[in-house]
Amino acid sequence: MTRVSIAIILASLLSLTSCANTANGLAKDGKAAGQALDDSTHRVLKAGAH
């Protein structure tokens, strides 16, 4: 393998790692947003019941 090939492989691996971290972060944010929306919906329904 040449040095250029090794550099390309390492850059590709670094790029893929960054994408995986971004995807995991988006999934966590989506779950948190869904939970917040669910909580606020329950508060509104509870307030309307009184």
Residue, then its C-alpha position, 0 to 999 in steps of 0.5 A: m500500500t502506498r502512503v496515499s492509499i493509507a491516508i485515504i483509508l484513514a480519512s474515510l474511517l474518520s469521516l464515517t465515525s463522525c457520521a455515526n456520532t451525528a446519527n446517534g445524536l439525532a436519534k437521542d434528540g428525537k427521543a428527547a423531543g418526543q418525550a417533551l411533547d408527550d409531557s407537555t400534552h399530558r400537562v395540557l390535558k390535565a389542566g383542562a380536566h379541572 
